[in-house]
Amino acid sequence: MSLVIYSPQTWIDNQLQEASIIIEGEKIVDVALGNTYAQNADIKAEDAVVMPGAIDVHVHINEPGRTEWEGFETATLAAAKGGLTTLVDMPLNSSPVVINKSALTQKIAASQNKLSVNCGFWAGAVDGNVNNLIETIEAGCLGVKVFLTHSGIDEFPNISLEELNKIMPEIARLDVPLLAHCELDAAIEEATIDNTFFEKHPQNYQAYLASRPKSWENKAIEAMIQLCKKHQCKTHIVHLASAEALSMIVTAKEANLPLTVESCPHYFYFNAEDIPDGNTLYKCAPPIRERSNNQQIKNAIKNGLIDFIASDHSPAPANIKELETGNLKKAWGGIAGLQFLLSASWTALKEEMSLEMFIPKLTSEPAKFLGLQNQKGKLAKAFDADITIWNPKQSFIVKEEDILHKHKASPYTNQSLYGETIMTIVNGKIAYDQNKKIKQKNGQLLLRSVG
């Protein structure tokens, strides 16, 4: 059975043009430019953009073990509704954390019959587990995640720079990326930061912001760039929030180091000046910074210095998020934003860049980062039939009842966003249709091939 999708705005060869996509099974079998199939297409997206399925490389699903926070079923349903077709799950906050092959096996088992979109996995590295790390990557993980400061989960401690220096040659040999949460351990600068005010006023957002300064990010990124240069290991900076680090990244990329960078929509959609005290929905680490800083992040996305955008979706139950107390010191740090990666990013960037500049930030660039550039991120013959149909001009108000995350609380609630998803197609089948209650679980596991 074939499926034909037509739109006058189809993303083909890095431009929007009139075309039809012909799908058979799970693959695209042909791309027909022009209006040949316009009248008889199965799906006529006359007013919408048809593009490769959006990809989110930074998601915390938390299953198994903390499924009351989020789970494969709810997370991937939300992803499909948001126009995503592929995501990669972080090694925490599930229990067990994915720092060995056994934990990965449990992850894979927990995901069975629950995936509305495709799902891969990152392995975790902590001090002293290099042998487990290699085994976990060889079992199918797409790369390695580390924290340079406390992760918030005791069973996933931060790794030392000394240990990174030891394991990066092995990661380079395996030719997978090392993803780093770049904040150096708080103890390093504890003496220079006066948190007295924050201790007394734990609901004050500016006090929280001051407790995790840009210097933490800057020093961590500087250290990672040095290690990247030394070992020529693919190194990826996750959720960049400090614009002060951009000059170092420029220098590293000019030197052709294997360095990539992501940022998240909350770092350029929201601004610290607008965040009310006592609203823990906005708490994340690194924190959401000032408007002037965030404008520089936007510019870096526009000029390609930041390679792509990811959600860093990390929700938690209301009590752990301290929604009632508003205590920013105690609250779990994480933004619930998986469903809004596409729409929030476009809303924040639509005055900054064209659709032609924007689309690769969620499609071909993350596909390339994952090593899937010959399979995903492009509408072309023999590529996977993962397709997002959306209307960049259509705005909508985010209503709590429309949020499909496990927990509805999100800083995007009641926001007016542009870029409504019309339909999401995963492996050739409709995973989401705004006009119908379709919940087909067509997602597949993306496990790294060895050999």
SEVEXNU-159460 format. One record per residue (C-alpha): z, y, x; residue number from 0; residue in one letter. Coordinates in steps of 0.1 Angstrom, whole numbers. Each point is the difference from the previous one (the first is absolute). Example, Ala and Ser with C-alpha at 12.3 -4.5 7.8 and 13.67 -1.06 7.14 Angstrom:
<sites>
+-------+-------+-------+-----+--------+
|    c3 |    c2 |    c1 | num | residu |
+-------+-------+-------+-----+--------+
|    78 |   -45 |   123 |   0 |      A |
|    -7 |    34 |    14 |   1 |      S |
+-------+-------+-------+-----+--------+
</sites>
This chain:
<sites>
+-------+-------+-------+-----+--------+
|    c3 |    c2 |    c1 | num | residu |
+-------+-------+-------+-----+--------+
|     0 |     0 |     0 |   0 |      M |
|   -10 |    33 |    15 |   1 |      S |
|    16 |    34 |    -6 |   2 |      L |
|   -20 |    33 |     3 |   3 |      V |
|    18 |    33 |     5 |   4 |      I |
|   -20 |    33 |    -2 |   5 |      Y |
|    10 |    35 |     8 |   6 |      S |
|   -19 |    32 |    11 |   7 |      P |
|    29 |     4 |    24 |   8 |      Q |
|     2 |   -32 |    20 |   9 |      T |
|    14 |     0 |    36 |  10 |      W |
|   -29 |   -15 |    20 |  11 |      I |
|    -6 |     6 |    37 |  12 |      D |
|    27 |    27 |     2 |  13 |      N |
|   -13 |    21 |   -28 |  14 |      Q |
|     1 |     1 |   -38 |  15 |      L |
|   -33 |   -10 |   -15 |  16 |      Q |
|   -15 |   -15 |   -31 |  17 |      E |
|     2 |   -38 |     2 |  18 |      A |
|     9 |   -33 |   -15 |  19 |      S |
|    23 |   -26 |    15 |  20 |      I |
|    -9 |   -36 |    -8 |  21 |      I |
|    28 |   -25 |     3 |  22 |      I |
|    -1 |   -38 |    -1 |  23 |      E |
|    33 |   -19 |     3 |  24 |      G |
|    22 |    18 |    24 |  25 |      E |
|   -27 |    18 |    20 |  26 |      K |
|   -25 |    28 |    -2 |  27 |      I |
|   -34 |   -16 |     1 |  28 |      V |
|   -21 |    32 |    -2 |  29 |      D |
|     1 |    38 |    -2 |  30 |      V |
|   -29 |    16 |   -19 |  31 |      A |
|    -5 |    37 |     5 |  32 |      L |
|   -12 |    22 |   -29 |  33 |      G |
|     2 |    -8 |   -37 |  34 |      N |
|   -17 |   -34 |    -1 |  35 |      T |
|    30 |   -16 |   -17 |  36 |      Y |
|    13 |    31 |   -18 |  37 |      A |
|    -8 |   -11 |   -35 |  38 |      Q |
|    10 |   -36 |     2 |  39 |      N |
|    30 |     2 |    23 |  40 |      A |
|    31 |   -19 |   -11 |  41 |      D |
|    22 |    30 |    10 |  42 |      I |
|   -15 |    35 |    -2 |  43 |      K |
|    22 |    25 |    18 |  44 |      A |
|   -20 |    30 |    -9 |  45 |      E |
|    28 |    26 |     7 |  46 |      D |
|    19 |   -19 |    26 |  47 |      A |
|    -2 |    -8 |    37 |  48 |      V |
|    -5 |   -35 |    11 |  49 |      V |
|    14 |    -7 |    34 |  50 |      M |
|    13 |   -29 |    21 |  51 |      P |
|    35 |   -11 |   -11 |  52 |      G |
|    27 |    21 |    14 |  53 |      A |
|    22 |   -16 |    26 |  54 |      I |
|    37 |     7 |     7 |  55 |      D |
|    13 |   -14 |    33 |  56 |      V |
|    37 |    10 |    -5 |  57 |      H |
|    18 |   -14 |   -29 |  58 |      V |
|    36 |   -14 |    -4 |  59 |      H |
|    -2 |   -28 |   -27 |  60 |      I |
|    35 |   -14 |     9 |  61 |      N |
|    -7 |   -35 |   -14 |  62 |      E |
|    16 |   -25 |     5 |  63 |      P |
|    37 |     9 |     2 |  64 |      G |
|     0 |    35 |   -13 |  65 |      R |
|   -24 |    -4 |   -29 |  66 |      T |
|    23 |    22 |   -22 |  67 |      E |
|   -13 |    28 |    22 |  68 |      W |
|   -37 |    -9 |    -4 |  69 |      E |
|   -21 |   -31 |    -2 |  70 |      G |
|   -35 |   -13 |     5 |  71 |      F |
|    -8 |     0 |   -37 |  72 |      E |
|    11 |    36 |    -8 |  73 |      T |
|   -12 |    15 |    33 |  74 |      A |
|   -35 |   -14 |    -2 |  75 |      T |
|    -3 |     9 |   -37 |  76 |      L |
|     9 |    35 |     9 |  77 |      A |
|   -24 |    -1 |    29 |  78 |      A |
|   -29 |   -11 |   -22 |  79 |      A |
|     8 |    27 |   -26 |  80 |      K |
|    -1 |    26 |    29 |  81 |      G |
|   -35 |   -12 |    11 |  82 |      G |
|    12 |   -21 |    30 |  83 |      L |
|   -15 |   -34 |     7 |  84 |      T |
|    17 |    -9 |    33 |  85 |      T |
|    35 |     6 |    14 |  86 |      L |
|    20 |   -12 |    30 |  87 |      V |
|    37 |    -8 |    -5 |  88 |      D |
|    26 |    11 |    25 |  89 |      M |
|    24 |   -26 |    16 |  90 |      P |
|    30 |    17 |   -17 |  91 |      L |
|    17 |     5 |   -24 |  92 |      N |
|    -4 |   -36 |   -11 |  93 |      S |
|    27 |   -26 |     8 |  94 |      S |
|    -7 |   -17 |    24 |  95 |      P |
|   -17 |    27 |    19 |  96 |      V |
|   -33 |   -12 |    15 |  97 |      V |
|     9 |    -4 |    36 |  98 |      I |
|    -9 |   -37 |     3 |  99 |      N |
|   -25 |   -25 |   -14 | 100 |      K |
|    25 |   -15 |   -25 | 101 |      S |
|     5 |    34 |   -17 | 102 |      A |
|   -38 |     5 |    -2 | 103 |      L |
|    -3 |   -34 |   -16 | 104 |      T |
|    25 |    11 |   -26 | 105 |      Q |
|   -18 |    33 |    -6 | 106 |      K |
|   -33 |   -19 |    -6 | 107 |      I |
|    17 |   -24 |   -24 | 108 |      A |
|    16 |    29 |   -20 | 109 |      A |
|   -33 |    17 |    -5 | 110 |      S |
|   -18 |   -30 |   -16 | 111 |      Q |
|   -15 |     8 |   -34 | 112 |      N |
|    13 |    36 |     0 | 113 |      K |
|   -27 |    20 |    18 | 114 |      L |
|   -21 |    25 |   -20 | 115 |      S |
|   -14 |    13 |    33 | 116 |      V |
|    -5 |   -15 |    35 | 117 |      N |
|    30 |    -1 |    23 | 118 |      C |
|     5 |    -4 |    37 | 119 |      G |
|    33 |     0 |    20 | 120 |      F |
|    14 |    17 |    31 | 121 |      W |
|    23 |   -18 |    23 | 122 |      A |
|    32 |    17 |    13 | 123 |      G |
|    12 |     3 |    36 | 124 |      A |
|    36 |     4 |     9 | 125 |      V |
|    17 |    -4 |    34 | 126 |      D |
|    -2 |   -35 |    14 | 127 |      G |
|   -25 |   -16 |   -24 | 128 |      N |
|   -32 |     1 |    20 | 129 |      V |
|    -6 |   -38 |    -4 | 130 |      N |
|     6 |     2 |   -38 | 131 |      N |
|   -23 |    30 |    -1 | 132 |      L |
|   -29 |   -17 |    16 | 133 |      I |
|     5 |   -30 |   -23 | 134 |      E |
|     1 |    22 |   -31 | 135 |      T |
|   -32 |    19 |     9 | 136 |      I |
|   -18 |   -33 |     7 | 137 |      E |
|    11 |   -12 |   -34 | 138 |      A |
|   -19 |    28 |   -16 | 139 |      G |
|    17 |    34 |     2 | 140 |      C |
|   -25 |    29 |     7 | 141 |      L |
|    22 |    18 |    25 | 142 |      G |
|    35 |    11 |     9 | 143 |      V |
|    24 |    26 |   -14 | 144 |      K |
|    29 |    14 |    20 | 145 |      V |
|    27 |    27 |    -6 | 146 |      F |
|    12 |    22 |    27 | 147 |      L |
|    31 |    10 |   -21 | 148 |      T |
|    21 |   -19 |   -25 | 149 |      H |
|   -22 |   -14 |   -27 | 150 |      S |
|    26 |     2 |   -27 | 151 |      G |
|     1 |   -38 |    -1 | 152 |      I |
|    25 |   -16 |    24 | 153 |      D |
|   -20 |   -32 |     4 | 154 |      E |
|   -29 |    21 |    13 | 155 |      F |
|    15 |    20 |    29 | 156 |      P |
|   -20 |    25 |    19 | 157 |      N |
|   -17 |   -11 |    32 | 158 |      I |
|     7 |    16 |    34 | 159 |      S |
|   -27 |    16 |    21 | 160 |      L |
|     9 |   -24 |    28 | 161 |      E |
|    -8 |   -30 |   -23 | 162 |      E |
|   -32 |    17 |   -12 | 163 |      L |
|   -10 |     3 |    36 | 164 |      N |
|     4 |   -38 |     3 | 165 |      K |
|   -18 |   -11 |   -32 | 166 |      I |
|   -29 |    25 |    -1 | 167 |      M |
|   -21 |   -20 |    25 | 168 |      P |
|     3 |   -30 |   -23 | 169 |      E |
|   -10 |    20 |   -30 | 170 |      I |
|   -29 |    14 |    19 | 171 |      A |
|   -10 |   -35 |    10 | 172 |      R |
|     0 |   -10 |   -37 | 173 |      L |
|   -21 |    31 |    -8 | 174 |      D |
|    20 |    11 |   -30 | 175 |      V |
|    15 |    34 |    -7 | 176 |      P |
|    36 |    10 |     6 | 177 |      L |
|    12 |    22 |   -28 | 178 |      L |
|    30 |    23 |    10 | 179 |      A |
|    25 |    19 |   -22 | 180 |      H |
|     3 |    29 |    24 | 181 |      C |
|    35 |    15 |    -1 | 182 |      E |
|    21 |    -7 |    31 | 183 |      L |
|    35 |   -14 |    -6 | 184 |      D |
|    22 |    27 |   -15 | 185 |      A |
|    27 |    -7 |    26 | 186 |      A |
|   -23 |    14 |    27 | 187 |      I |
|     3 |    35 |   -15 | 188 |      E |
|    32 |    -3 |   -20 | 189 |      E |
|    18 |    24 |    23 | 190 |      A |
|   -26 |    28 |    -6 | 191 |      T |
|     0 |    -2 |   -38 | 192 |      I |
|    29 |    15 |   -20 | 193 |      D |
|     1 |   -20 |   -32 | 194 |      N |
|    33 |    15 |   -12 | 195 |      T |
|   -17 |    19 |   -28 | 196 |      F |
|   -19 |   -31 |   -11 | 197 |      F |
|    33 |   -20 |     0 | 198 |      E |
|    16 |    25 |   -24 | 199 |      K |
|   -32 |     6 |   -20 | 200 |      H |
|   -18 |   -33 |    -2 | 201 |      P |
|   -22 |    12 |   -29 | 202 |      Q |
|   -15 |    28 |    20 | 203 |      N |
|   -36 |    -8 |     8 | 204 |      Y |
|    -3 |    26 |    28 | 205 |      Q |
|    30 |   -16 |    17 | 206 |      A |
|   -16 |   -34 |    -3 | 207 |      Y |
|   -32 |    14 |    15 | 208 |      L |
|    20 |    15 |    30 | 209 |      A |
|    16 |   -34 |     5 | 210 |      S |
|   -33 |   -16 |    10 | 211 |      R |
|   -18 |    27 |    20 | 212 |      P |
|   -36 |     0 |    12 | 213 |      K |
|    11 |    -6 |    35 | 214 |      S |
|    10 |   -35 |    -9 | 215 |      W |
|   -36 |    -7 |   -10 | 216 |      E |
|   -15 |    19 |    28 | 217 |      N |
|    20 |   -19 |    27 | 218 |      K |
|    -7 |   -33 |   -15 | 219 |      A |
|   -38 |     7 |    -3 | 220 |      I |
|     0 |    12 |    36 | 221 |      E |
|    16 |   -33 |    11 | 222 |      A |
|   -24 |   -21 |   -21 | 223 |      M |
|   -30 |    18 |    15 | 224 |      I |
|    12 |    -7 |    35 | 225 |      Q |
|     4 |   -37 |    -8 | 226 |      L |
|   -34 |     0 |   -17 | 227 |      C |
|   -15 |    14 |    32 | 228 |      K |
|    18 |   -24 |    23 | 229 |      K |
|    -8 |   -31 |   -19 | 230 |      H |
|   -33 |    10 |   -18 | 231 |      Q |
|    16 |   -16 |   -31 | 232 |      C |
|   -13 |    11 |   -34 | 233 |      K |
|    28 |    24 |   -11 | 234 |      T |
|     3 |    14 |   -35 | 235 |      H |
|    23 |    29 |   -10 | 236 |      I |
|    11 |    -6 |   -36 | 237 |      V |
|     9 |    28 |   -25 | 238 |      H |
|    -5 |    30 |    23 | 239 |      L |
|    21 |    29 |   -13 | 240 |      A |
|     4 |    23 |    30 | 241 |      S |
|   -29 |    23 |     7 | 242 |      A |
|    15 |     8 |    33 | 243 |      E |
|   -12 |   -34 |    13 | 244 |      A |
|   -36 |     7 |    -8 | 245 |      L |
|    -8 |    15 |    34 | 246 |      S |
|    12 |   -31 |    17 | 247 |      M |
|   -22 |   -21 |   -23 | 248 |      I |
|   -30 |    22 |     8 | 249 |      V |
|     5 |    -6 |    38 | 250 |      T |
|     4 |   -37 |    -5 | 251 |      A |
|   -31 |    -3 |   -21 | 252 |      K |
|   -20 |    21 |    25 | 253 |      E |
|    10 |   -25 |    26 | 254 |      A |
|   -14 |   -28 |   -22 | 255 |      N |
|    34 |   -17 |    -4 | 256 |      L |
|     0 |   -27 |   -27 | 257 |      P |
|    22 |    22 |   -22 | 258 |      L |
|    -2 |     4 |   -37 | 259 |      T |
|    20 |    21 |   -24 | 260 |      V |
|     8 |    -1 |   -38 | 261 |      E |
|    18 |    25 |   -22 | 262 |      S |
|    11 |    -4 |   -36 | 263 |      C |
|    -7 |    21 |   -31 | 264 |      P |
|    37 |    11 |    -4 | 265 |      H |
|    -2 |    17 |    34 | 266 |      Y |
|   -27 |    24 |   -12 | 267 |      F |
|     3 |     0 |   -38 | 268 |      Y |
|    36 |    10 |    -1 | 269 |      F |
|    17 |    27 |    22 | 270 |      N |
|    37 |     3 |    10 | 271 |      A |
|     2 |    35 |   -14 | 272 |      E |
|    -6 |   -14 |   -35 | 273 |      D |
|    23 |   -30 |     1 | 274 |      I |
|    32 |     5 |   -21 | 275 |      P |
|    34 |    -9 |    13 | 276 |      D |
|    14 |   -33 |   -12 | 277 |      G |
|   -34 |   -16 |    -9 | 278 |      N |
|     0 |   -31 |    21 | 279 |      T |
|   -35 |   -10 |   -12 | 280 |      L |
|   -13 |    21 |    28 | 281 |      Y |
|    21 |   -15 |    27 | 282 |      K |
|   -21 |   -19 |    27 | 283 |      C |
|     0 |    -3 |    37 | 284 |      A |
|   -14 |    19 |    18 | 285 |      P |
|     8 |    27 |   -27 | 286 |      P |
|   -25 |    21 |   -19 | 287 |      I |
|    -3 |    31 |    21 | 288 |      R |
|    -9 |    37 |    -5 | 289 |      E |
|   -31 |    13 |   -17 | 290 |      R |
|   -14 |    15 |    33 | 291 |      S |
|     5 |   -33 |    18 | 292 |      N |
|   -17 |   -20 |   -29 | 293 |      N |
|   -30 |    23 |     0 | 294 |      Q |
|    -6 |   -10 |    36 | 295 |      Q |
|     2 |   -37 |   -11 | 296 |      I |
|   -27 |     7 |   -25 | 297 |      K |
|   -21 |    16 |    27 | 298 |      N |
|     4 |   -30 |    22 | 299 |      A |
|   -12 |   -23 |   -28 | 300 |      I |
|   -30 |    23 |    -5 | 301 |      K |
|   -10 |     1 |    36 | 302 |      N |
|     5 |   -38 |     5 | 303 |      G |
|    30 |     2 |    24 | 304 |      L |
|    20 |   -19 |   -26 | 305 |      I |
|   -22 |   -31 |    -6 | 306 |      D |
|    10 |    -9 |   -36 | 307 |      F |
|    26 |     2 |   -28 | 308 |      I |
|    26 |   -26 |   -11 | 309 |      A |
|    27 |     1 |   -27 | 310 |      S |
|    31 |   -15 |    18 | 311 |      D |
|    10 |   -11 |   -34 | 312 |      H |
|    38 |    -8 |     2 | 313 |      S |
|    18 |     1 |   -33 | 314 |      P |
|    36 |   -11 |    -7 | 315 |      A |
|    22 |    -5 |   -31 | 316 |      P |
|    17 |    31 |   -14 | 317 |      A |
|    34 |    -7 |    14 | 318 |      N |
|   -13 |    -5 |    35 | 319 |      I |
|   -21 |    31 |    -3 | 320 |      K |
|    32 |    19 |   -11 | 321 |      E |
|   -19 |    16 |   -29 | 322 |      L |
|    32 |     8 |   -18 | 323 |      E |
|    20 |    14 |    29 | 324 |      T |
|   -29 |    18 |    18 | 325 |      G |
|    16 |   -10 |    33 | 326 |      N |
|   -28 |     4 |    26 | 327 |      L |
|    22 |   -14 |    27 | 328 |      K |
|     6 |   -33 |   -18 | 329 |      K |
|   -33 |    -4 |   -19 | 330 |      A |
|   -26 |   -25 |    10 | 331 |      W |
|   -29 |    19 |    17 | 332 |      G |
|   -33 |    -9 |   -15 | 333 |      G |
|   -27 |    15 |   -23 | 334 |      I |
|   -14 |   -20 |   -30 | 335 |      A |
|   -36 |    10 |     3 | 336 |      G |
|   -23 |   -31 |     2 | 337 |      L |
|   -17 |     7 |   -34 | 338 |      Q |
|    -7 |    36 |    10 | 339 |      F |
|   -14 |    -4 |    35 | 340 |      L |
|   -36 |     9 |   -10 | 341 |      L |
|     8 |    26 |   -26 | 342 |      S |
|    28 |    19 |    18 | 343 |      A |
|   -20 |     0 |    32 | 344 |      S |
|   -31 |    14 |   -17 | 345 |      W |
|    21 |    25 |   -19 | 346 |      T |
|    15 |    14 |    32 | 347 |      A |
|   -32 |    -1 |    20 | 348 |      L |
|   -28 |     9 |   -25 | 349 |      K |
|     1 |    37 |    10 | 350 |      E |
|     0 |   -10 |    36 | 351 |      E |
|   -28 |   -25 |     3 | 352 |      M |
|   -30 |   -14 |   -18 | 353 |      S |
|    -1 |   -34 |   -17 | 354 |      L |
|   -24 |   -11 |    28 | 355 |      E |
|    27 |     8 |    25 | 356 |      M |
|    29 |   -15 |   -21 | 357 |      F |
|   -14 |   -34 |   -11 | 358 |      I |
|     0 |   -16 |    35 | 359 |      P |
|    38 |     9 |     4 | 360 |      K |
|     7 |   -27 |   -26 | 361 |      L |
|   -28 |   -24 |     5 | 362 |      T |
|   -20 |    -5 |    32 | 363 |      S |
|    26 |    14 |    24 | 364 |      E |
|    29 |   -22 |   -11 | 365 |      P |
|   -25 |   -30 |    -1 | 366 |      A |
|    -9 |     7 |    36 | 367 |      K |
|    36 |     2 |     9 | 368 |      F |
|     7 |   -34 |   -15 | 369 |      L |
|   -31 |   -15 |    17 | 370 |      G |
|   -16 |    -5 |   -33 | 371 |      L |
|   -29 |    24 |     5 | 372 |      Q |
|   -26 |   -27 |    -5 | 373 |      N |
|    16 |   -12 |   -33 | 374 |      Q |
|    16 |    30 |   -17 | 375 |      K |
|    -2 |    37 |    -2 | 376 |      G |
|   -37 |     2 |    -7 | 377 |      K |
|   -24 |    -6 |   -29 | 378 |      L |
|   -26 |   -21 |    16 | 379 |      A |
|   -16 |   -35 |    -3 | 380 |      K |
|    23 |   -28 |    10 | 381 |      A |
|    32 |    21 |    -2 | 382 |      F |
|    29 |    -9 |   -22 | 383 |      D |
|    -4 |    12 |   -36 | 384 |      A |
|    31 |    23 |     1 | 385 |      D |
|    -9 |    32 |   -19 | 386 |      I |
|    18 |    30 |   -12 | 387 |      T |
|   -15 |    21 |   -29 | 388 |      I |
|    18 |    33 |    -5 | 389 |      W |
|    -6 |    35 |   -12 | 390 |      N |
|    11 |    26 |    26 | 391 |      P |
|    -4 |    29 |   -25 | 392 |      K |
|    22 |   -16 |   -27 | 393 |      Q |
|    36 |    11 |     1 | 394 |      S |
|    30 |   -18 |   -16 | 395 |      F |
|    37 |     4 |    -4 | 396 |      I |
|    21 |   -28 |    16 | 397 |      V |
|    21 |   -14 |   -28 | 398 |      K |
|    29 |   -24 |     7 | 399 |      E |
|   -13 |   -25 |   -25 | 400 |      E |
|   -33 |    -2 |    19 | 401 |      D |
|    16 |    -9 |    34 | 402 |      I |
|    -3 |   -37 |     8 | 403 |      L |
|    24 |    -1 |    30 | 404 |      H |
|    31 |   -22 |    -5 | 405 |      K |
|    20 |    33 |    -3 | 406 |      H |
|   -15 |    29 |   -19 | 407 |      K |
|    18 |    27 |    20 | 408 |      A |
|   -25 |    19 |    22 | 409 |      S |
|    -3 |    36 |    12 | 410 |      P |
|   -35 |    -1 |   -15 | 411 |      Y |
|    13 |    -3 |   -35 | 412 |      T |
|   -12 |    30 |   -21 | 413 |      N |
|   -23 |    12 |    27 | 414 |      Q |
|   -36 |     9 |   -10 | 415 |      S |
|   -23 |   -20 |    23 | 416 |      L |
|   -38 |    -1 |     4 | 417 |      Y |
|   -19 |   -32 |     4 | 418 |      G |
|     5 |   -24 |   -29 | 419 |      E |
|    -9 |   -36 |     6 | 420 |      T |
|   -25 |   -14 |   -25 | 421 |      I |
|    -3 |   -35 |    13 | 422 |      M |
|    10 |   -21 |    29 | 423 |      T |
|   -20 |   -31 |    10 | 424 |      I |
|    16 |   -26 |    24 | 425 |      V |
|   -21 |   -28 |    14 | 426 |      N |
|   -27 |     6 |   -26 | 427 |      G |
|    23 |     0 |   -31 | 428 |      K |
|    16 |    28 |   -19 | 429 |      I |
|    36 |     4 |    10 | 430 |      A |
|     6 |    32 |   -19 | 431 |      Y |
|   -19 |    18 |   -28 | 432 |      D |
|    15 |    31 |   -15 | 433 |      Q |
|   -16 |    -9 |   -34 | 434 |      N |
|    14 |   -35 |    -2 | 435 |      K |
|    31 |   -19 |     8 | 436 |      K |
|   -14 |   -21 |    28 | 437 |      I |
|    24 |   -15 |    24 | 438 |      K |
|   -21 |   -26 |    19 | 439 |      Q |
|    16 |   -12 |    32 | 440 |      K |
|   -30 |    -1 |    22 | 441 |      N |
|    17 |    10 |    33 | 442 |      G |
|    -3 |   -22 |    31 | 443 |      Q |
|    21 |    -3 |    31 | 444 |      L |
|   -14 |    16 |    31 | 445 |      L |
|    12 |   -21 |    30 | 446 |      L |
|   -11 |     7 |    35 | 447 |      R |
|   -25 |   -26 |    13 | 448 |      S |
|     9 |   -15 |    34 | 449 |      V |
|   -27 |   -12 |    24 | 450 |      G |
+-------+-------+-------+-----+--------+
</sites>
